[in-house]
Amino acid sequence: MKDIVVGIGEILWDMLPEGKKLGGAPANFAYHVSQFGFDGCAVSAVGDDALGLEMIDALSGKNVKHHIEKVSFPTGTVKIGLDNLGVPRYDIKEGVAWDNIPYTGDIESIAKQAKAVCFGSLAQRNGISRATINRFLDAVGKECLVVFDANLRQEYYSKEILEDSIKRCDILKINDAEIETVGKMFGIGDVDMQDKCRLILERYDLKMLILTCGVNGSYVFTRDKDSFQPTPKVDVADTVGAGDSFTAAYISSILKGHTIEEAHKIAVATSAYVCSQSGAMPQLPPALTGR
């Protein structure tokens, strides 16, 4: 693989009201990165079951490169209900395959080839997958761009996991609700969201911090400059995977040499388009990907 960009962690079936769709933030990220011309690779695990076989077929059908281990746990599922604004509520099954991703020589080889990697907090809820993610991050090259998309779900995170993850990353992606949670956990005072972001950026010596605020726009903070983009108004089908597409579009654009402002605009437009489509993995139009 060349220019490999990895999403490592959970892969699962989103059980939506209209039926099941391939999902999980790392797989969504890898899929959208691929649409921007990189070798997106999803690294995870499935069970040796019908849902697992169907998962592999679905990844192949989406042309997503993947390294998926088969383990003796059921393939992951999450039941998703949508409110009247299309915002998802999650019921994430425990004790599943992606909780138990083994670290293998093949996974280490992928780490050594990675140009960038994105990981989150959810797949670290179990010690086995957490250890694999950390070993993967230990194995990447010095030039690899490490992205932590906090992606807090239910109670599946802790201060230790969040702080360790932020220390390991170059870029932190977080949303408006998550920054309030992290601010309280980390003892950051009664300051506004933007100041919380700047404090975290400086405390952990990050290259960038991305803050998404739903309909209220999004920010990119660096040591030298800030970027703000309003959220376009679209007819929302659902917001599942919109944040993952934002991250993928932004990181792809940065890797291609775009400025922070250019990358931010592309990310916002991509996320808005995904919100207008059903499910996390729609085909993006060439006007967005430049392909």
Secondary structure, 3 states (H helix, E strand, C coil): CCCEEEEECCCEEEEECCEEEEECHHHHHHHHHHHCCCEEEEEEEEECCHHHHHHHHHHHHCCCEEEEEEECCCCEEEEEEECCCCCEEEEECCCCHHHHCCCCHHHHHHHHHEEEEEEECHHHCCHHHHHHHHHHHHHCCCCCEEEEECCCCCCCCCHHHHHHHHHHCCEEEEEHHHHHHHHHHCCCCCCCHHHHHHHHHHHCCCCEEEEECHHHCEEEECCCCEEEECCCCCCCCCCCCHHHHHHHHHHHHHHCCCCHHHHHHHHHHHHHHHHCCCCCCCCCCHHHHCC
